Structure formats: structure tokens, C-alpha cells
Amino acid sequence: MSALLLCALASARPYWNQRLYIMPLRVPVVENPEFLDLNGDGKQDAVRGEIAGGIPLMWIDDDGNMKNGDLEGDTVNDCLLVDRDKDGNFDLIVKFADLTGNGVTDMQLILDYPVPGHPTPNLMFVFDDDKDGVLNYIDWRRLDVLCWEKNGLSDFYTDYSGNSTFLKTHLTSDKMRDLRYNWENPFIFYDYDGDGLTEVALRYCDTRLPDPEAEKEGFPLNQYQGWMGWFSLGIDMDNDNARGNDFDFDMAIHYSAEKAFNYSDCVHPLRNMRGMPEADKFFPDPRFRELTELIYPDRKQAWDLAFTGKWESARFVWDEDDDCSRWERVELLDNLDAFKIGTRKGGIDSNVQADVSGDRGEWDTDFSGGGNIYVGRFDGRVHLHGAERGVWRIDQNATFYQGFMRGFQNTQPGAWSTVEYLDSDDNGFLDTIRYDLDGDHTYEYEVSLRSLGIDDKCQVLDVSKMRYKDYTKLFKKVSSNMWKNAMDARKVAVANGLPLFWYSKMLSARSPRERYQWGWWFQFYVYKDLEDRYLREGDSASLERLLKAYYAGDWKSLL
């Protein structure tokens, strides 16, 4: 009798980590449990109870190993259901699956239905490619799917580090005719050096297109049908991510089209999704339990498939102030107004997840450059081939971070410097540079490479043939050349009697990134100091030589 009493008291006791202000990393154990035999075989198949002061929760045993009296299921193949608004319908569903049959969880599916206090729907698969056991993250105090929750700067609790894959859409499953497809389909993270961190994030997005059959079956007209419309690569060019700075992407290349290519042949089998049919009645839409396959390009297919597509435009972003610490957020500058600022205000940072300032964006609206890149002679930086326009909103010291990431979403510079780039002769290479350095939203001067007699054409790099090692090799070359040019500029400054004391910080670069960043800035300051001198002196001949030397990357011609 005492043992039974102890068991009863234990089952009635609230789980300790509820409504506390420390992280609730696991789902609470149910209170007031009800043990269910769903198929009438005399064995417990589910347990239903309450958590967090009366919120209904249920575990369903999908692999037949639940024991009589168990207060929770396992995280190998079982299914968890939560009724957050207590209306009698489960609205947060978590399904675990062992896809290989080795008894270890390989995949977690979350179906997040909108209810008051939880307005955003989610359908998200996360795959444990690197077998570290990390999948999605749910805050069990708030009962929220918080994919962006992190420790420190960018150590995310959802598995975006190392080698990982997820598929996601902000729809509920009942709006989708074919659950084998998805929107972000896939998002893949690559760890090339085995340090447990991510060097490349590859993102595909499916285009929802009209499907007349969907309407006949009661679904919305537009459906995912296996047509890719978005591809992007976020790349840590200098591989300087580290613990405490887990994500440090420097460049993103992005392609878009309505129907770039069809991926319906990229089929991947699923197993252990089906539980007993008697449990289907508890789900708003039980069709996911019948899935035997998903359709998406996997990590081996995804990279090469991108370059088979019929893309319509390309976008390029470089994180000049080196402050991007979200997994893919060097990709969202829009080809809009250079001077309008703020989320959805019509400026280059209009996207809610764009960096308000500090990034350089370039846009090829007709894909004439094939999505390739080149290193510009006029500044030594990487540019997008075919771009008609580019804008760099300067945030020299990374003062204004990405609002989405660091809690400064409403913090914006009152004034800032802007550089705009144009391809005036439409040959695929930027040749005109316009400057608004005083922040009055008017370009006070511009420079034309053509008028200086400088050839704007450069060697084009075919990104379809590049892999991660090629990008890091490219950055090392760019950084080294930038620093070499800076040292040549230093010699010119010394020869012309410029006081270098003021630029000592820039001359003490300690990393490839600093040699890239400070090397460019040091050259710019020397150029502007000499320009100022020649303008004061009325020395037009020296000024012309300076312009040609600076924009041709040829400081030695001034020695």
C-alpha cells in the first residue's frame, strides 16, 4: 500500500521546472494522468494529463514500447500533443522519428497551429545530420517554438551549427495538398572543417503556384509543387567563426525565378511516421502520420542543382561591417531606395531581417551575369557580375546591428554615409561610383572609370565551379592584395609627407578580415587626404594622376 501511495503522490506532483525563470529545456511530466488503451489490447498506448496549471498534454506511443504507468513517451518515435488554448483541440504537435532503425532520433517534426498568444503557424522538419542529438527548440514555459533562441551572440538552441538540415513553412498542414513538399526546402548547413560550426548555409525556397486540383479538394489554390524559386549561399569567407561567434557569414549569393527548376525527383524515404490509426482522431490533420517520403534536394544534391536552374535575377550582399551573426542574414538587402531607412519603408533595408546599415548589396535584375562574381580593379572587392546597381550604406564601426538579432530593431542611424555603384555602359561591370559622405541624401560627387580611361572589365569567376575551399582561397587573395595595396599607399603617403600617426590603428591589422577592412579604409583616407591637398593647391595634374592611380589600384604609379 505504501508503494502505491508513493506512486500516486509522485504522479500528482507538478514537474519542478514550470513557470520558473530558468530555461525549461524539456517538456514537463504530466499531472493528473489518464492512461489510455487506444486499440483495446490491454496495454497502455497513450498518457493524457495536464502541465503548467491546467494545459492539456498527451503522449502517444508510436513504436509500441510504452509501459503501463508511464507518464511520458520517448523521443525516438513517439508523438507529443499540447492544447495551449485549452479549447479541446491539440495545437502544438511534436513528432520524433528514427529514420535508420538504430534506436536514435534522426528527425523531429513540429506542427504549430496558430492560437491566441501563438499567432505564427509552423510546419518544420529538423534532421540531425551530424548526430549530435540537437534538433528544434521549444520554450516549455511559454509553449512557443523559438527557433532563434540562442546562448550569447549566436549559439542557437535549434540545430543550425555543424551539419544540419531543416525544412519549414509558415503554413498549417491542412493548407497543404501535398505534405511531401515544403517552402524552405531545404535549408542546409555545412561544417567543412569539422569544428561543429557552420561555414556555409544553403537555402532553397519553393514557389507556390496555382493548382486547380487543390481548390477542388478544398485546399487553397496556390500550392508547393516542386518548383524552386529561390537559391542562396551564405558563406563565411574567412572561416573566422568560433565559440562565442558561432555564425560569421561575410557574403551571400542569391538567385530567384518563378520556376527555376523542378526537383520532384529528389525523393527521400521516411520511416516510423505511422502510429496506430486509433490515435488519428486526436490530430487536426493526421495526414503527416501517413508520410512515407519527403521531396527535397539533400546536402549532396543541393549545391550542383542550383546551377541547372533557369534563374531570372541575382542578388549579392557583402557584410562590410562584419556584424552578421544570424545563420543566413547576409542576403536580404533589396534593390530599393538608398536613403529610405526602416523595416518596410521602401529602402534597401526594407526587409525585417536585413541589416539596417553596414552591408553592401548589388543587384542583377535580368541575370545577365549568370550569378557569377569578380574582383573589381577599382576597389579590390568582390562584386556581382551583371549587376546594374549596388549600394553600400556605411556603418564603419558596426554600431547599428541587425535589429532582428541583437535587440536594436528600432535603433537606426540619424545620418550615414552612402556609396552607390552603377554599370553605366551595361557591360556587366560596375564603372561609376557615387558618394554621399555627409549624409544629406545627395551624392556630392561621382567618379567614372570610363572618363578616367580605366578598363572596368575584370576576370569573371564561375561560381558553379567553386566550392567552399575556393571561396576561402579567394578571400585570402583579396585580403592579401588589399593589404599590399594599402602598403603601397603608405609609401605614397610617406613620399608626400602625409602624417601617418593618425592612422596607426588601421596599420596594425591582425587578421585577414582586418587586412581586408582596414586596408580598404586606409587607402581611402590616403586618397582623400591627397585629393584635399591637391584641391587646396589647385594642382589638377597631380589630382588626375591620383584619381587614375586610386581607381586602377595602382599606387605604385605615383612613386
N, C-alpha and C positions, 0 to 999 in steps of 0.2 A: 504493500500500500504506500509506503514512504517513497519508493522509486517512482510509482505512478504519479504521486503528488508532486514530486520534484519535476517530472516531465511536464506536467500541466502548468506548473508555475513558470517553467522555462519558456513554454510556448506562448504564455501570456505576457511575458516581459518585453517591453519595447526595445528594439535594437538601439544600441548605445549612441550611434553616430547619426542622429536625426536632429534637424533644427539647430545644429551647432555651427560655429563659425570657423571650423576647420574643414578641409576638403573631405566630402563624403565620397570616397573612391569606389565604393561598392554599393549595390542595391541592398536596402535593409532587409532583415529577416521579417517575414510576415507575422503580424499579431492576429489573434483570434482565428487560427487556421481552420479551414474546412478541407478535408481530404476527399478527393473525388476519384471515383472509378468510372471512367467515361464509357468503356466498352463492355462493362459487366463481367469481366473475367476474375473479379475478386481481388485485383491488385490496384494499388494507387497509381493513377495516371497524371494527376494534377493536384496542386495545392492552391487554395484561394484564401486570401485574408486581406489585411489592411496594413498600411505603413503611414508614417508621417501624420498621425492624427486623423485617420479615417479614409485615406485614399485607397481605393481597391487595387489590389495587385494579385496577379495569378502567374504561376509557373506551370507550363505544360511539358510533360515528358515526351520528347520526340524520338528517343532511341531506346526506350524500354528498360532503363536501369534505375528508375526512381523506386525507392523503398518506402514501404508503409511507414508513415510518420515523418517523412522528410518535409522540412519546412521551406525548402528551395530546390530548384532544379540545378542542373550542371551547366557549365558554359562551354560544353563541347558541341552538343547538338540540340539542346533544349530551347524553348521559346518563353519569353517573358512578356507579360502584358500589363499595362498600367492604365487606369481610368482617372486621369488627372483632374477632370472637372466633375467627377462623381455623378455622371448622368446615366450610368448603366452601360456605356459603350467604351470599350478599350481604345485609347487614342495614342498611346506610345507602345510600340511593339519592337522587341529586340529578338532577333533570331540568330543563333550561333550554328555553325556548320563545320564539321570535319570533312574536308573535301578529299583527303587522301586515304582515309580509313586507318590512320595510325593512332587515333585517340587524342589528337591535339587539334585545337581550334585553328582553322585556317581563314575563316571568313565570319564577319559579323554584318548582319543586315539590320538597319533601323528604318522603321516606318513611323513617321512623326506626323500625326494628323492635327490640323490647327484647332485649337480650343481657346477660350478666353485666357489671356496671360501667356499663351504659347501660339502666336499667330502664324509662324512660318512653317509650311509643310516641308518635309524632307523624306526622300527615299534614298538611302545611301548604303552601298556595299563597301566594306573595307576589307582588303586582303592582306594577310600577314606574309609578305613575300620573303622577308629576312628572318622569319621565325623567332622574333623577339617577344612574341606574346602581346604586343601593343596593338590595339585596334582603335575603335572610336572612343569618344569621351562623353559621358553623360554626368551632369551635376545632379546627384541624387537628393540634394537639399531643395534645389529649385525645380527638379524634374525637367531639366532642359538639356537638349543636345547642344553642347557648346564645343563645336569643332575647333574653335580658335582659342580656347582657354590654354594658357601657357604658364610655364615657370620662367621667371626672368624675362629676358628680351624676346626670345623666340623658340624656347624649348616646348613645343606643343604637346599636349597630352594625347591628342589624336595622332596616329602614326604617320606623320609627314617626314620623318627623319629616316635616313638609310634607304633601303629598298622597300618600297611600299606602293600599293595601287588602291585607288578608290574610284567608284562610280557614283554619281549623285545627280538628283534633280530636285527642284523645289516644287514638286507636284505630289499629290497623294496617288497611290497606285490605282484607285478607282477612276482616275482621269486618263489612264494609260491603257491603250488597247493591247499593246504587246510589251509585256514586262521584261522581255529579253533585252530591250534597248534602254538607253538612258541618255541624259543630257551631257554632263561631263563624263565622257565615255571613251576612254578612261582619263584619269589624272594619274600620272606615273612619276615616281620619284626614284632617282638613280644615285647610288653611292658607289663611285668608281674607285675610290682609294681605300674602301673598307674601314673607314673611321666611324661608321654609324651615323654619319651626317649626309646631307643631300647636296650633290653638286649640280644636278640638272633636274628641273621639273618640266615634264612634257604634258601638255593639256590639249585634249581634243573635246570639241563640243558638237553634238548632233544638231541638225536643223530640223525643227518641227515643220512638217509640210502637210498640205491638205490631204486627207484620206477619207473619201466619200463613204467607204465601208464603215469607218469608225462612227460616223453620225447615225448610220442605220442601226448600229449596235448600241447606241446610247452614250457614246463617248464624245468628247469634243472633236471638232473637225481636224485640227492640226495635231499630228502625231509624229513621234520618232519612228523613222522607217529605214534607218541605216545609211543616211546621207550626212557626211561630215561637212560642217560649215565653218569650223574654227580649228586652227592649229597654232600652238605657241610653244616655244622653248624658252625657259628661264634658266640662265647659265651663270654659275659662279666662275667668272673668267680667271680669277687669280687663286681660286681654291684656298681662300683665307678664312673659311668658316671654322669655327672652333666652339668648344663648350662655352656657353655664355653668349656666343654669337652664332647660333646654330644655323641660321639662314642668312646668306650674304650674297644674293644674286646681283650681278652687275649689268647684265644685258638680257633683253628679250627680243626674239623674232616672232612675229605673229602673222599668219595668213588667214584670209577669210573669203568665203564664197557661199552662195546658196546651196550648191550641190557640187562640192569639190571632188568627192569620190564616194563610192558605195562600199561599205565594209561588211555586208551581210554574210560573207563567207568566213568571217573571223569568229567562229563558234567555239565556245569553251564549256565543257560539261560541268554540271553541278551534281553533287550527291548529298544525301542526308538532309534534304529540304522538306521532304514529305513526312508529316506526322500522321497520327491516326485521324481518319476522316471525321470521327465523332467530335473532334475538337474544332472543326472548321467553323462551327456556329459562333464561336467567341470572337471571330475576326471580322472587322468591317469589310475586308476584301481578302478572302483566303487564297486567291489565285497564286500568290507568291509561293505557297506551300507545294504547288504542283510544278514549279520550275525545275527543269532538268538541264537547262543550258542558259548561258548568257552570251550576248554577241557584242564584242568589242575587240579592238586590236590590243594584244598583250604587249609586254615590255620588249619582246623580241621582234614583234611586227611593227610596232607603232612608229619608230623613228623613220624607217625607209618608206612606209606608206605615205607619209606626208608629201613626199616629193613626186608622187604619182598623180597628185590631185590637180584639177583644173581650177586654180585659185584666181580670184578676181582683184584682190588688193593685198598689200603687205603693210605692216606697221613695225616699227623698230623703236625700242626705248633703251637708253643707257642711263644708269644711275650715277650721274656725275658727282653727287654729294655722298654717295656710298652709305646710304642710310636705310636701304631696303631690307627689312627683316621679316617679311611675310613670304610665304612659300612661292607665290607667283606674281607678286605685285609690282614687277617692273614691266608691266605690259599694257597698262590701261590709260595712257595718255591719248586723248582724242584730237583729231585734226580740226580743231576749233580755234576760237579767238585766243590770241597770245596774252591778252591783258585782262580778260574777264576771269575772276577767280571765285572758287567755291563750288561745292557739290551741286550739280545740275544747274549751273549758272551760265553754261554756254562757252566755257573756256577749256583749255587743254586738260585741266584737272577736273572736268565736269563729273567724271565717274567717282562714285563714293569711295572707291578703293584706290584711287590714284594718289600719288604724292602731290601735295599742293604746290611744291616747288622743289627744284634741285635736279629733276630728271630732264633728259634731252629726248624729245620724240621726233621721229621722221616718218613720213607717210608717202607710200607709192600707191596712188588711188586706182591705177589701172594694171598693176602687177607687171609693168613693163620691164622692171629689173629682175624678174624671176625670183624675188625674195632673197637675192644674194647680197653680199656686203663688200665693202672695200675700205682701205685706209686712205683718208684724204691727205693729199700733199699739203694743203693749206693749214692744217691743224694737227696732223698726226693721229687723228682719232678714227675710230671705226664708224662707218656710215652705211646707210641702206642704199644699195644701187637702185636707181629708178625713182627715188624719192623726189617729188616735185617741191616739197617743203619740209622744213624742220624748225622746231622751236626749242630753245633751252632757256627755261626760267631759272635764273641763277639763285641758288641757296648755298653760298660759298662754304659756310661752316655747319651745314646740316642743322640749322636752327629749327626749321619747321618740318617736323617729321610727318610721316603718313598718319593722318588722323585716325584711320581705321585701326592702326596698330598700337599707338602709344598714348592714346587718351588725349590727343590735342586736336580733335576733329574740328573744333571751332576756332583754332588758332591759325591766323593767316597773316602773312606779312602785309603791312600797310603800303609798302612800296618795295619794288625789287627791280633788279636789272634783267633785261631780256636780250637774247640773241636770236635772230631769225635767219634761216638759211633758205635759199631759193635756187632752183635749177632754171635759169633764165633762157637757156638755149635748148632745153628739153632733150639733152643727150644722155640723161641718166646720172649725171654727176653734179653735185651742188657747186655753184660758181659765184653766188652772190651772198654776202654776209652783211646783215643789218644789225645795228647796235642801239639799244635804248638803255644806257647805263645809269641815267639819272632818274629812272622810274616814273617819267611823266607820260608814258604810254605813247610816245612819239619817237620814232627812230631818228636819232640826231645825225647819224652818218652811216654810209654803207660803202662796201668795197666790192668791186667787180674783178674777178680774176681775169676775165677776158680783156678788160681795159688795161690791166697791168701786163698783158702778154703772157700770162701763166696758163699752161695747159691744164685743164681741170680733170682730164681723163686719167684714171688710175687702174691698176690691176684689179680685176673683179675676182672675188673668192666664191667658188661654187659651194654653197652650204650643204648641198645634197651629198657631197663627198667628204664632209667634215664630221668628225666625232669629237667627244669631249677633249681628248688629248690635243686635238688640232686647235680648239678654242683656247686652251691654256697656253699652248705654244704661241698662238697669235698674240695673246695679251702680253706675254713676256717680251715678244719682239716689239710690240707697240710701246710698252713701258720703257724698254731699253732705248729705243730710238727717241722717245720723248725726252728722256734724261740726257742723252747725248746731245740733242739739240739745245737743251737748257744749258749744258756746259759750254757749248759754242756761243750761246747768247751771253753767258757770263764773261767769256773772253772779250766779246764785243763791248760789253758794259765797262769792263776794266779799261779797254783801249780808249774808250770815250770818256773816262773819268767819272762814271756814274758811281755814287756811293752804294756799295752792296750791303753795308751793315744792316740796312732796314729790311733786307730780305733773307736774313740769316736763317730764319726758321724754315723757309722754303728750300734752302740749300742743304738742309740736314735730313733729307728723306731717308727713311729706314726700311722701306718695304717696296715691292713692285707697285703697289697701289699708290703710295705716296710719291714715288718717282713719276708715275703717270700724272697724278693730280697736281702736285706741286711743280712738276716740270712744265706743264702747260701754263700754269699761272705765272711762274717766274718769267717765262718767255713773254707773256702778255704784258707784265709790268715793265720789263726792259723795253719792249716795243713802244709802250705808251709813254714812258719817260723820255725816250729818244725822240719820239714824234713831238712831244711837247716842246723839247729843246729846239728842234728844227723849225717848228711853227713860230716860236718866240723870236728866233734868229732870222726868220724869213728865208731859210735855206731850202728851197724847193728841190734842188738836185739831190741833196742828202735824203730828203724826205721820200723822194721817189725810189731811191736805192733801198731805203729801209722797208718801204711797202713791199717791193718785189722780193726782198730777202725774207721777210717775215712770212708772207703768204705762199712763198715757194718752199718754205722750210730749209732755207739755205743761208744761215747766219754766216757761214764761212766766207761768203762773197763780200762781206763787209770788213773782213780783216785785211 
